[in-house]
């Protein structure tokens, strides 16, 4: 991978430096370029892209602010990266806006909604870089921007995403936004490894059907108040190959997306 990857990386850096379409988290300042040169981190170890709706301005701003925080982070061998420590509190004073987030299994408005897309994109790039996951929690509900079993939810002071640089060289995190795309790349020294993430649905969890008496309805009728949703049990594994040889085949996670009950109001005939 090294020659091709180095060439791609060079083009990537040039594109980031000159493109006027890239905003917030996409510039490589002198300190980042210096670290790339000093530590010779010229290979793309992994990269992962997710998509968002730029029309949701508050959510877009939250993604942009938090992406900027992690952009250029240098992580030395053995060092643990904490998303919450790097990104910091999600407050109005820090520039964060109200947008949709998941609280207790429900989609609600909250300060910093959208940040989990950044942590989830980073998580997938870290998985593909064959780095060690220290702490990670999945979303309680499926989300549109990431496959099931591949999310990493965060909540300041409570739920963090942490990983260790278990490689023998430093790495740098590069986060960039182009139009409606968030791409997070891990730069380092290529070891000739190929990483595959395998996701499978082990079980579909059926929702319960709850019926409530409502005498306000016409006699003998019923009304679906909440249609409910299926739940899922998702298994994820990571397979690492070097050449034609599998050097690692490991369990990553088992995630449960609880079903959402179907609620029906009824007024039985007398």
Order of alpha helices (4+ residues) and beta strands (2+ residues): alpha-alpha-beta-alpha-beta-beta-alpha-beta-beta-alpha-beta-beta-beta-beta-beta-beta-beta-beta-beta-beta
